[in-house]
Amino acid sequence: MTLNNAVMAGAGVMVLASVVLAAYVNPAFIWLTVFAGVMMLQSAFTGFCPMAMILKKMGLK
């Protein structure tokens, strides 16, 4: 798996998990979805992606 694919998969898991948590636990979990969306948007413009940095340090190429 490439770094880009891993970042997209991680973002997808975060969004899906936050939607499920918002539906079944507490509606405030929707803010996790907002956070993921904002981070993806800023990453597209700036190239700065904290998840990519973490995955690189974990050894993903």
PyMOL Python script that loads the backbone (N, CA, C, O; Angstrom):
from pymol import cmd

cmd.read_pdbstr("""\
ATOM      1  N   MET A   1       0.861  -1.176   0.000  1.00  0.00           N
ATOM      2  CA  MET A   1       0.000   0.000   0.000  1.00  0.00           C
ATOM      3  C   MET A   1       0.904   1.235   0.000  1.00  0.00           C
ATOM      4  O   MET A   1       1.869   1.315   0.760  1.00  0.00           O
ATOM      5  N   THR A   2       0.580   2.173  -0.847  1.00  0.00           N
ATOM      6  CA  THR A   2       1.357   3.403  -0.900  1.00  0.00           C
ATOM      7  C   THR A   2       0.931   4.349   0.209  1.00  0.00           C
ATOM      8  O   THR A   2      -0.120   4.175   0.826  1.00  0.00           O
ATOM      9  N   LEU A   3       1.759   5.345   0.450  1.00  0.00           N
ATOM     10  CA  LEU A   3       1.465   6.327   1.493  1.00  0.00           C
ATOM     11  C   LEU A   3       0.161   7.061   1.194  1.00  0.00           C
ATOM     12  O   LEU A   3      -0.655   7.274   2.091  1.00  0.00           O
ATOM     13  N   ASN A   4      -0.032   7.444  -0.056  1.00  0.00           N
ATOM     14  CA  ASN A   4      -1.247   8.169  -0.433  1.00  0.00           C
ATOM     15  C   ASN A   4      -2.499   7.319  -0.192  1.00  0.00           C
ATOM     16  O   ASN A   4      -3.503   7.816   0.317  1.00  0.00           O
ATOM     17  N   ASN A   5      -2.432   6.056  -0.555  1.00  0.00           N
ATOM     18  CA  ASN A   5      -3.578   5.164  -0.335  1.00  0.00           C
ATOM     19  C   ASN A   5      -3.849   4.978   1.150  1.00  0.00           C
ATOM     20  O   ASN A   5      -5.005   4.933   1.570  1.00  0.00           O
ATOM     21  N   ALA A   6      -2.801   4.870   1.942  1.00  0.00           N
ATOM     22  CA  ALA A   6      -2.968   4.687   3.383  1.00  0.00           C
ATOM     23  C   ALA A   6      -3.595   5.925   4.019  1.00  0.00           C
ATOM     24  O   ALA A   6      -4.428   5.802   4.917  1.00  0.00           O
ATOM     25  N   VAL A   7      -3.209   7.104   3.567  1.00  0.00           N
ATOM     26  CA  VAL A   7      -3.791   8.337   4.096  1.00  0.00           C
ATOM     27  C   VAL A   7      -5.268   8.416   3.741  1.00  0.00           C
ATOM     28  O   VAL A   7      -6.095   8.768   4.583  1.00  0.00           O
ATOM     29  N   MET A   8      -5.599   8.094   2.509  1.00  0.00           N
ATOM     30  CA  MET A   8      -7.005   8.129   2.099  1.00  0.00           C
ATOM     31  C   MET A   8      -7.826   7.083   2.851  1.00  0.00           C
ATOM     32  O   MET A   8      -8.962   7.356   3.239  1.00  0.00           O
ATOM     33  N   ALA A   9      -7.272   5.899   3.061  1.00  0.00           N
ATOM     34  CA  ALA A   9      -7.978   4.866   3.816  1.00  0.00           C
ATOM     35  C   ALA A   9      -8.183   5.306   5.262  1.00  0.00           C
ATOM     36  O   ALA A   9      -9.258   5.108   5.828  1.00  0.00           O
ATOM     37  N   GLY A  10      -7.164   5.894   5.852  1.00  0.00           N
ATOM     38  CA  GLY A  10      -7.284   6.383   7.228  1.00  0.00           C
ATOM     39  C   GLY A  10      -8.334   7.467   7.363  1.00  0.00           C
ATOM     40  O   GLY A  10      -9.103   7.481   8.324  1.00  0.00           O
ATOM     41  N   ALA A  11      -8.365   8.374   6.403  1.00  0.00           N
ATOM     42  CA  ALA A  11      -9.372   9.436   6.426  1.00  0.00           C
ATOM     43  C   ALA A  11     -10.772   8.851   6.261  1.00  0.00           C
ATOM     44  O   ALA A  11     -11.711   9.296   6.922  1.00  0.00           O
ATOM     45  N   GLY A  12     -10.915   7.879   5.404  1.00  0.00           N
ATOM     46  CA  GLY A  12     -12.214   7.239   5.210  1.00  0.00           C
ATOM     47  C   GLY A  12     -12.686   6.518   6.457  1.00  0.00           C
ATOM     48  O   GLY A  12     -13.864   6.586   6.808  1.00  0.00           O
ATOM     49  N   VAL A  13     -11.779   5.830   7.125  1.00  0.00           N
ATOM     50  CA  VAL A  13     -12.135   5.138   8.370  1.00  0.00           C
ATOM     51  C   VAL A  13     -12.547   6.151   9.430  1.00  0.00           C
ATOM     52  O   VAL A  13     -13.516   5.936  10.158  1.00  0.00           O
ATOM     53  N   MET A  14     -11.806   7.263   9.515  1.00  0.00           N
ATOM     54  CA  MET A  14     -12.135   8.289  10.514  1.00  0.00           C
ATOM     55  C   MET A  14     -13.524   8.880  10.255  1.00  0.00           C
ATOM     56  O   MET A  14     -14.303   9.069  11.189  1.00  0.00           O
ATOM     57  N   VAL A  15     -13.827   9.165   9.008  1.00  0.00           N
ATOM     58  CA  VAL A  15     -15.128   9.741   8.672  1.00  0.00           C
ATOM     59  C   VAL A  15     -16.249   8.749   8.961  1.00  0.00           C
ATOM     60  O   VAL A  15     -17.253   9.109   9.576  1.00  0.00           O
ATOM     61  N   LEU A  16     -16.085   7.507   8.523  1.00  0.00           N
ATOM     62  CA  LEU A  16     -17.128   6.510   8.770  1.00  0.00           C
ATOM     63  C   LEU A  16     -17.322   6.238  10.261  1.00  0.00           C
ATOM     64  O   LEU A  16     -18.453   6.109  10.730  1.00  0.00           O
ATOM     65  N   ALA A  17     -16.219   6.152  11.003  1.00  0.00           N
ATOM     66  CA  ALA A  17     -16.324   5.911  12.441  1.00  0.00           C
ATOM     67  C   ALA A  17     -17.019   7.073  13.144  1.00  0.00           C
ATOM     68  O   ALA A  17     -17.834   6.863  14.043  1.00  0.00           O
ATOM     69  N   SER A  18     -16.701   8.288  12.737  1.00  0.00           N
ATOM     70  CA  SER A  18     -17.319   9.438  13.396  1.00  0.00           C
ATOM     71  C   SER A  18     -18.809   9.540  13.075  1.00  0.00           C
ATOM     72  O   SER A  18     -19.594   9.966  13.922  1.00  0.00           O
ATOM     73  N   VAL A  19     -19.200   9.160  11.882  1.00  0.00           N
ATOM     74  CA  VAL A  19     -20.625   9.178  11.531  1.00  0.00           C
ATOM     75  C   VAL A  19     -21.380   8.127  12.350  1.00  0.00           C
ATOM     76  O   VAL A  19     -22.471   8.398  12.852  1.00  0.00           O
ATOM     77  N   VAL A  20     -20.805   6.937  12.484  1.00  0.00           N
ATOM     78  CA  VAL A  20     -21.442   5.896  13.293  1.00  0.00           C
ATOM     79  C   VAL A  20     -21.521   6.332  14.756  1.00  0.00           C
ATOM     80  O   VAL A  20     -22.553   6.145  15.401  1.00  0.00           O
ATOM     81  N   LEU A  21     -20.438   6.915  15.284  1.00  0.00           N
ATOM     82  CA  LEU A  21     -20.453   7.390  16.675  1.00  0.00           C
ATOM     83  C   LEU A  21     -21.469   8.510  16.869  1.00  0.00           C
ATOM     84  O   LEU A  21     -22.143   8.571  17.897  1.00  0.00           O
ATOM     85  N   ALA A  22     -21.577   9.392  15.884  1.00  0.00           N
ATOM     86  CA  ALA A  22     -22.551  10.483  15.983  1.00  0.00           C
ATOM     87  C   ALA A  22     -23.982   9.949  15.958  1.00  0.00           C
ATOM     88  O   ALA A  22     -24.863  10.489  16.627  1.00  0.00           O
ATOM     89  N   ALA A  23     -24.206   8.905  15.197  1.00  0.00           N
ATOM     90  CA  ALA A  23     -25.556   8.348  15.089  1.00  0.00           C
ATOM     91  C   ALA A  23     -25.963   7.547  16.329  1.00  0.00           C
ATOM     92  O   ALA A  23     -27.119   7.592  16.749  1.00  0.00           O
ATOM     93  N   TYR A  24     -25.009   6.816  16.910  1.00  0.00           N
ATOM     94  CA  TYR A  24     -25.367   5.892  17.979  1.00  0.00           C
ATOM     95  C   TYR A  24     -24.899   6.292  19.377  1.00  0.00           C
ATOM     96  O   TYR A  24     -25.419   5.774  20.365  1.00  0.00           O
ATOM     97  N   VAL A  25     -23.933   7.200  19.481  1.00  0.00           N
ATOM     98  CA  VAL A  25     -23.404   7.536  20.797  1.00  0.00           C
ATOM     99  C   VAL A  25     -23.770   8.962  21.186  1.00  0.00           C
ATOM    100  O   VAL A  25     -24.498   9.191  22.153  1.00  0.00           O
ATOM    101  N   ASN A  26     -23.251   9.921  20.414  1.00  0.00           N
ATOM    102  CA  ASN A  26     -23.466  11.323  20.753  1.00  0.00           C
ATOM    103  C   ASN A  26     -23.326  12.148  19.471  1.00  0.00           C
ATOM    104  O   ASN A  26     -22.337  11.998  18.754  1.00  0.00           O
ATOM    105  N   PRO A  27     -24.289  13.009  19.173  1.00  0.00           N
ATOM    106  CA  PRO A  27     -24.217  13.817  17.951  1.00  0.00           C
ATOM    107  C   PRO A  27     -22.985  14.727  17.878  1.00  0.00           C
ATOM    108  O   PRO A  27     -22.624  15.185  16.794  1.00  0.00           O
ATOM    109  N   ALA A  28     -22.348  14.989  19.001  1.00  0.00           N
ATOM    110  CA  ALA A  28     -21.155  15.843  18.988  1.00  0.00           C
ATOM    111  C   ALA A  28     -19.987  15.198  18.250  1.00  0.00           C
ATOM    112  O   ALA A  28     -19.040  15.891  17.878  1.00  0.00           O
ATOM    113  N   PHE A  29     -20.037  13.887  18.031  1.00  0.00           N
ATOM    114  CA  PHE A  29     -18.966  13.217  17.292  1.00  0.00           C
ATOM    115  C   PHE A  29     -18.916  13.659  15.829  1.00  0.00           C
ATOM    116  O   PHE A  29     -17.955  13.345  15.127  1.00  0.00           O
ATOM    117  N   ILE A  30     -19.924  14.374  15.364  1.00  0.00           N
ATOM    118  CA  ILE A  30     -19.909  14.879  13.991  1.00  0.00           C
ATOM    119  C   ILE A  30     -18.752  15.852  13.791  1.00  0.00           C
ATOM    120  O   ILE A  30     -18.303  16.062  12.665  1.00  0.00           O
ATOM    121  N   TRP A  31     -18.267  16.447  14.887  1.00  0.00           N
ATOM    122  CA  TRP A  31     -17.124  17.360  14.791  1.00  0.00           C
ATOM    123  C   TRP A  31     -15.857  16.635  14.368  1.00  0.00           C
ATOM    124  O   TRP A  31     -14.954  17.254  13.805  1.00  0.00           O
ATOM    125  N   LEU A  32     -15.772  15.346  14.625  1.00  0.00           N
ATOM    126  CA  LEU A  32     -14.636  14.559  14.151  1.00  0.00           C
ATOM    127  C   LEU A  32     -14.661  14.475  12.628  1.00  0.00           C
ATOM    128  O   LEU A  32     -13.614  14.513  11.982  1.00  0.00           O
ATOM    129  N   THR A  33     -15.841  14.364  12.066  1.00  0.00           N
ATOM    130  CA  THR A  33     -15.984  14.375  10.609  1.00  0.00           C
ATOM    131  C   THR A  33     -15.574  15.724  10.044  1.00  0.00           C
ATOM    132  O   THR A  33     -14.887  15.797   9.025  1.00  0.00           O
ATOM    133  N   VAL A  34     -15.997  16.790  10.709  1.00  0.00           N
ATOM    134  CA  VAL A  34     -15.618  18.142  10.274  1.00  0.00           C
ATOM    135  C   VAL A  34     -14.104  18.297  10.326  1.00  0.00           C
ATOM    136  O   VAL A  34     -13.509  18.840   9.395  1.00  0.00           O
ATOM    137  N   PHE A  35     -13.472  17.826  11.404  1.00  0.00           N
ATOM    138  CA  PHE A  35     -12.024  17.913  11.534  1.00  0.00           C
ATOM    139  C   PHE A  35     -11.330  17.176  10.396  1.00  0.00           C
ATOM    140  O   PHE A  35     -10.387  17.700   9.804  1.00  0.00           O
ATOM    141  N   ALA A  36     -11.785  15.969  10.087  1.00  0.00           N
ATOM    142  CA  ALA A  36     -11.175  15.196   9.009  1.00  0.00           C
ATOM    143  C   ALA A  36     -11.308  15.924   7.672  1.00  0.00           C
ATOM    144  O   ALA A  36     -10.363  15.960   6.884  1.00  0.00           O
ATOM    145  N   GLY A  37     -12.472  16.498   7.422  1.00  0.00           N
ATOM    146  CA  GLY A  37     -12.680  17.232   6.174  1.00  0.00           C
ATOM    147  C   GLY A  37     -11.800  18.469   6.067  1.00  0.00           C
ATOM    148  O   GLY A  37     -11.244  18.753   5.006  1.00  0.00           O
ATOM    149  N   VAL A  38     -11.675  19.200   7.162  1.00  0.00           N
ATOM    150  CA  VAL A  38     -10.830  20.398   7.159  1.00  0.00           C
ATOM    151  C   VAL A  38      -9.369  20.017   6.929  1.00  0.00           C
ATOM    152  O   VAL A  38      -8.659  20.682   6.175  1.00  0.00           O
ATOM    153  N   MET A  39      -8.926  18.945   7.581  1.00  0.00           N
ATOM    154  CA  MET A  39      -7.538  18.514   7.404  1.00  0.00           C
ATOM    155  C   MET A  39      -7.271  18.059   5.967  1.00  0.00           C
ATOM    156  O   MET A  39      -6.204  18.336   5.418  1.00  0.00           O
ATOM    157  N   MET A  40      -8.229  17.368   5.362  1.00  0.00           N
ATOM    158  CA  MET A  40      -8.051  16.940   3.976  1.00  0.00           C
ATOM    159  C   MET A  40      -8.013  18.139   3.036  1.00  0.00           C
ATOM    160  O   MET A  40      -7.233  18.163   2.084  1.00  0.00           O
ATOM    161  N   LEU A  41      -8.851  19.128   3.302  1.00  0.00           N
ATOM    162  CA  LEU A  41      -8.887  20.329   2.469  1.00  0.00           C
ATOM    163  C   LEU A  41      -7.590  21.120   2.593  1.00  0.00           C
ATOM    164  O   LEU A  41      -7.019  21.524   1.580  1.00  0.00           O
ATOM    165  N   GLN A  42      -7.116  21.349   3.816  1.00  0.00           N
ATOM    166  CA  GLN A  42      -5.887  22.118   3.976  1.00  0.00           C
ATOM    167  C   GLN A  42      -4.691  21.350   3.424  1.00  0.00           C
ATOM    168  O   GLN A  42      -3.743  21.958   2.926  1.00  0.00           O
ATOM    169  N   SER A  43      -4.724  20.018   3.507  1.00  0.00           N
ATOM    170  CA  SER A  43      -3.641  19.214   2.953  1.00  0.00           C
ATOM    171  C   SER A  43      -3.565  19.358   1.433  1.00  0.00           C
ATOM    172  O   SER A  43      -2.477  19.351   0.857  1.00  0.00           O
ATOM    173  N   ALA A  44      -4.709  19.486   0.797  1.00  0.00           N
ATOM    174  CA  ALA A  44      -4.738  19.644  -0.658  1.00  0.00           C
ATOM    175  C   ALA A  44      -4.080  20.947  -1.094  1.00  0.00           C
ATOM    176  O   ALA A  44      -3.476  21.011  -2.164  1.00  0.00           O
ATOM    177  N   PHE A  45      -4.195  21.987  -0.268  1.00  0.00           N
ATOM    178  CA  PHE A  45      -3.640  23.286  -0.643  1.00  0.00           C
ATOM    179  C   PHE A  45      -2.213  23.495  -0.139  1.00  0.00           C
ATOM    180  O   PHE A  45      -1.418  24.156  -0.806  1.00  0.00           O
ATOM    181  N   THR A  46      -1.879  22.942   1.025  1.00  0.00           N
ATOM    182  CA  THR A  46      -0.573  23.219   1.611  1.00  0.00           C
ATOM    183  C   THR A  46       0.413  22.077   1.471  1.00  0.00           C
ATOM    184  O   THR A  46       1.623  22.303   1.520  1.00  0.00           O
ATOM    185  N   GLY A  47      -0.073  20.856   1.299  1.00  0.00           N
ATOM    186  CA  GLY A  47       0.804  19.695   1.232  1.00  0.00           C
ATOM    187  C   GLY A  47       1.185  19.174   2.607  1.00  0.00           C
ATOM    188  O   GLY A  47       1.899  18.175   2.703  1.00  0.00           O
ATOM    189  N   PHE A  48       0.733  19.818   3.671  1.00  0.00           N
ATOM    190  CA  PHE A  48       1.031  19.392   5.042  1.00  0.00           C
ATOM    191  C   PHE A  48      -0.028  18.406   5.503  1.00  0.00           C
ATOM    192  O   PHE A  48      -1.210  18.744   5.574  1.00  0.00           O
ATOM    193  N   CYS A  49       0.397  17.175   5.819  1.00  0.00           N
ATOM    194  CA  CYS A  49      -0.542  16.146   6.257  1.00  0.00           C
ATOM    195  C   CYS A  49       0.050  15.420   7.459  1.00  0.00           C
ATOM    196  O   CYS A  49       0.970  14.617   7.307  1.00  0.00           O
ATOM    197  N   PRO A  50      -0.472  15.697   8.653  1.00  0.00           N
ATOM    198  CA  PRO A  50       0.053  15.037   9.843  1.00  0.00           C
ATOM    199  C   PRO A  50      -0.035  13.511   9.789  1.00  0.00           C
ATOM    200  O   PRO A  50       0.860  12.828  10.286  1.00  0.00           O
ATOM    201  N   MET A  51      -1.088  12.973   9.200  1.00  0.00           N
ATOM    202  CA  MET A  51      -1.218  11.518   9.116  1.00  0.00           C
ATOM    203  C   MET A  51      -0.127  10.921   8.239  1.00  0.00           C
ATOM    204  O   MET A  51       0.402   9.855   8.553  1.00  0.00           O
ATOM    205  N   ALA A  52       0.214  11.588   7.151  1.00  0.00           N
ATOM    206  CA  ALA A  52       1.287  11.104   6.283  1.00  0.00           C
ATOM    207  C   ALA A  52       2.617  11.111   7.024  1.00  0.00           C
ATOM    208  O   ALA A  52       3.430  10.201   6.858  1.00  0.00           O
ATOM    209  N   MET A  53       2.838  12.131   7.836  1.00  0.00           N
ATOM    210  CA  MET A  53       4.078  12.200   8.604  1.00  0.00           C
ATOM    211  C   MET A  53       4.153  11.044   9.604  1.00  0.00           C
ATOM    212  O   MET A  53       5.215  10.448   9.784  1.00  0.00           O
ATOM    213  N   ILE A  54       3.041  10.732  10.246  1.00  0.00           N
ATOM    214  CA  ILE A  54       3.003   9.633  11.216  1.00  0.00           C
ATOM    215  C   ILE A  54       3.240   8.302  10.512  1.00  0.00           C
ATOM    216  O   ILE A  54       4.001   7.461  10.993  1.00  0.00           O
ATOM    217  N   LEU A  55       2.583   8.119   9.372  1.00  0.00           N
ATOM    218  CA  LEU A  55       2.746   6.860   8.640  1.00  0.00           C
ATOM    219  C   LEU A  55       4.167   6.694   8.121  1.00  0.00           C
ATOM    220  O   LEU A  55       4.677   5.574   8.096  1.00  0.00           O
ATOM    221  N   LYS A  56       4.821   7.774   7.708  1.00  0.00           N
ATOM    222  CA  LYS A  56       6.213   7.703   7.271  1.00  0.00           C
ATOM    223  C   LYS A  56       7.110   7.265   8.416  1.00  0.00           C
ATOM    224  O   LYS A  56       8.003   6.439   8.229  1.00  0.00           O
ATOM    225  N   LYS A  57       6.872   7.822   9.615  1.00  0.00           N
ATOM    226  CA  LYS A  57       7.681   7.448  10.774  1.00  0.00           C
ATOM    227  C   LYS A  57       7.449   5.995  11.177  1.00  0.00           C
ATOM    228  O   LYS A  57       8.321   5.362  11.773  1.00  0.00           O
ATOM    229  N   MET A  58       6.273   5.473  10.851  1.00  0.00           N
ATOM    230  CA  MET A  58       5.981   4.067  11.139  1.00  0.00           C
ATOM    231  C   MET A  58       6.605   3.144  10.100  1.00  0.00           C
ATOM    232  O   MET A  58       6.564   1.925  10.263  1.00  0.00           O
ATOM    233  N   GLY A  59       7.176   3.695   9.046  1.00  0.00           N
ATOM    234  CA  GLY A  59       7.881   2.894   8.056  1.00  0.00           C
ATOM    235  C   GLY A  59       7.165   2.659   6.752  1.00  0.00           C
ATOM    236  O   GLY A  59       7.659   1.898   5.919  1.00  0.00           O
ATOM    237  N   LEU A  60       6.019   3.280   6.535  1.00  0.00           N
ATOM    238  CA  LEU A  60       5.295   3.105   5.270  1.00  0.00           C
ATOM    239  C   LEU A  60       5.977   3.918   4.189  1.00  0.00           C
ATOM    240  O   LEU A  60       6.350   5.070   4.409  1.00  0.00           O
ATOM    241  N   LYS A  61       6.140   3.316   3.015  1.00  0.00           N
ATOM    242  CA  LYS A  61       6.835   4.009   1.924  1.00  0.00           C
ATOM    243  C   LYS A  61       5.870   4.622   0.949  1.00  0.00           C
ATOM    244  O   LYS A  61       6.289   5.243  -0.028  1.00  0.00           O
TER     245      LYS A  61
END
""", "prot")
cmd.dss("prot")
cmd.show_as("cartoon", "prot")
cmd.util.cbc("prot")
cmd.orient("prot")
